[in-house]
Structure formats: C-alpha cells, structure tokens
Amino acid sequence: MIAEEAGVAEALIFRYFGSKRRLFSEAVDLSGARMVDGIARILEDDTLAPPLALRALLLYYLDTLVRHPDLAKMVFLVSAELDDPELREAYTPHQERALHLIAHAVKRWQERGLLRPDPSPRAAAWLILGSYHTLALMKHSGRLDEVNVDLAVALVQPFIAPEQERASTQEENPQESV
C-alpha cells in the first residue's frame, strides 16, 4: 500500500528501510516532529493567554486528526509498542520536547500571574499532552462530533485561573462556590 501510493516497487521500500518496524519508526519520528513543531508554533506566541493557547492547541490537534485519518490509530499503536527500543527511540524525544515546550509556557504564565502558581508545570504539561490522547481516542471511536473545544476550555478555566480571578468570580457568584 505504501509502495503503491509512493509509486515504487515494494522491494525498494524494504531495501531502503530494511523492515516494516523501521518504516513505522521513521513514520513515528516524522509525525512526532511535525506535531511538536505545531505545538512550538502555537506556544511561541507570548501574547496568547493560557485559555486561548489551550484552545489553539486543541484545535490544532483536532485539525491534524481530521487531515490525517490514520494518525489516531498510530497514536495507539505507538502507545502499545513503547517497550520496543527502536520505537521508543523514535517517539520519546518528541514527547520530551512537547512536554518541555508546554511546561515552559506554563511556568511563563505562572510567573506573569496568568495561571495559579501551585500546579507543577511538568504535571500540567502531561495533562495537556494527555488531552491529545483523549482526542485521538474520540477520533478512533468515531466520536469527534462530541468535541466542544470552547466548553473544554471553560471547564478547566476555574482550575487554572489565578487566585485573584477565582476570588472575584466567587464574589460575583457566591452560590457557585459551594
């Protein structure tokens, strides 16, 4: 199928990559690099407030899942095979780069008073990166129509808002602060 789409003989694909596993690892490496480059482009915008950045990250991933129909399947194949050293070597550098980029943005927002200071930037990065797996599961299950990015951002807003913002919201809506 890959050889057919590339317009070459299957033997040429195997000659170049050596095995299906190596071909898959190369695809994981390329896909991982592209995904993380997209995350970097979004997070390099210092003007985005945390909710807008989260919204942009979710929309970027949704768009990527729609444009690349087999990506959700790849996400789960990679997750299931991370004990394979070759695949781990192809995937984990991109995971670490994504976690670093997101954690750095979280720390920057905390320092600016845009996010509450108590969550660990690394833990927050894992949760955001984990949302990508949730979206991949929804795509793979045929449930992307149930995704509402604005509602997802609104649901996490009370948990990420700085202390003064949460306090003013509770003063405006005392019945909601039960």
C-alpha positions in Angstrom: 0.0 0.0 0.0 2.8 2.5 0.9 4.8 1.4 -2.1 1.8 1.8 -4.3 1.0 5.3 -3.0 4.6 6.3 -3.5 4.6 4.8 -7.0 7.6 2.5 -6.3 8.1 -1.3 -6.0 7.6 -2.8 -2.6 11.1 -4.2 -2.8 12.5 -0.7 -3.0 10.7 0.3 0.3 12.1 -2.8 2.1 15.6 -2.2 0.6 15.6 1.4 1.9 14.0 0.8 5.3 15.0 -2.9 5.9 11.8 -3.8 7.8 8.3 -2.8 8.5 9.3 -1.9 12.0 12.0 0.5 10.8 9.5 2.1 8.3 7.0 2.5 11.2 9.6 4.0 13.4 10.6 6.5 10.7 6.9 7.4 10.3 6.6 7.9 14.0 9.7 10.1 14.0 8.4 12.3 11.2 4.9 12.6 12.6 6.2 13.3 16.1 8.5 16.1 14.8 5.6 17.7 12.8 3.2 17.6 15.8 5.7 19.1 18.2 6.6 21.8 15.6 3.0 22.7 15.6 2.9 22.9 19.4 6.0 25.1 19.3 4.4 27.5 16.8 1.4 28.0 19.0 3.3 28.4 22.2 5.9 30.8 20.9 3.1 33.4 20.7 3.7 35.2 24.0 0.5 37.2 23.6 -1.8 34.2 24.0 -3.4 33.9 27.4 -3.5 30.3 28.8 -7.1 29.6 27.8 -6.5 30.8 24.3 -3.3 28.8 24.0 -5.1 25.7 25.3 -7.9 26.3 22.7 -5.4 26.8 19.9 -3.5 23.5 20.9 -6.8 21.5 21.0 -7.9 23.0 17.6 -4.5 22.3 16.1 -4.7 18.6 17.2 -8.3 18.2 16.1 -7.4 19.6 12.7 -4.4 17.3 12.4 -6.5 14.3 13.3 -9.1 15.2 10.6 -6.4 15.9 7.9 -4.5 12.7 8.7 -7.2 9.9 9.2 -4.7 7.2 10.3 -3.0 9.4 13.0 -5.3 8.3 15.8 -4.5 4.6 15.0 -0.8 5.4 15.0 -1.1 7.1 18.4 -2.4 3.9 19.9 0.0 1.6 18.1 2.9 3.7 19.4 1.5 3.7 23.0 1.1 -0.1 22.8 4.6 -0.7 21.5 6.7 1.8 23.6 8.5 -1.2 25.1 10.2 -1.7 21.7 13.6 0.1 21.9 13.6 1.3 18.3 10.1 2.8 18.6 10.9 4.3 22.0 13.9 6.0 20.5 11.8 7.4 17.6 9.0 8.7 19.9 10.3 9.8 23.2 12.5 12.7 22.1 9.3 14.3 20.6 7.3 13.6 23.7 10.0 15.2 25.8 10.3 18.2 23.6 6.5 18.7 23.7 6.5 18.3 27.5 9.3 20.8 27.7 7.6 23.4 25.5 4.3 23.1 27.3 5.9 23.2 30.8 8.0 26.2 29.8 4.8 28.0 28.7 3.0 27.1 32.0 5.9 28.4 34.0 6.0 31.6 32.0 2.3 32.1 32.6 2.7 31.4 36.3 5.5 33.9 36.6 3.3 36.5 34.9 0.4 35.8 37.2 -1.8 34.4 34.4 -2.0 30.9 36.0 -2.3 29.8 39.6 1.2 29.1 40.9 0.6 25.7 42.6 0.4 23.2 39.8 3.7 21.7 38.7 4.5 22.9 35.1 5.6 19.4 34.2 2.3 17.8 35.6 0.3 20.4 33.7 2.2 19.6 30.5 1.4 15.9 31.0 -2.3 16.7 31.3 -2.3 18.9 28.2 -0.4 16.2 26.2 -2.8 13.6 27.6 -5.7 15.6 26.1 -4.2 14.7 22.7 -4.6 11.0 23.5 -8.2 11.6 24.6 -8.9 13.4 21.3 -7.2 10.5 19.4 -9.5 8.0 21.2 -12.5 10.1 20.3 -11.4 10.2 16.6 -10.7 6.5 16.6 -14.1 5.8 18.2 -15.9 7.9 15.7 -16.8 10.5 18.3 -15.1 13.7 17.2 -18.6 15.2 16.7 -18.9 15.2 20.6 -15.8 17.5 21.0 -16.6 21.1 22.0 -13.3 22.9 22.4 -14.8 26.0 23.9 -16.6 24.0 26.6 -13.5 22.0 27.4 -11.5 25.2 27.9 -14.4 26.7 30.0 -14.4 23.5 32.2 -10.8 23.8 33.1 -10.8 27.6 33.5 -11.7 27.6 37.2 -8.8 25.2 37.9 -6.2 27.2 36.1 -7.3 30.8 36.8 -5.0 32.9 39.1 -6.1 33.2 42.7 -7.4 36.8 42.4 -9.5 35.9 39.3 -11.0 32.9 41.2 -11.8 35.0 44.2 -13.5 37.7 42.1 -15.6 35.1 40.4 -16.7 33.6 43.7 -17.7 37.1 44.9 -19.8 37.6 41.8 -21.4 34.2 42.1 -21.4 33.2 45.8 -24.0 30.4 45.2 -21.5 28.6 42.9 -18.7 28.4 45.5 -20.1 25.5 47.4 
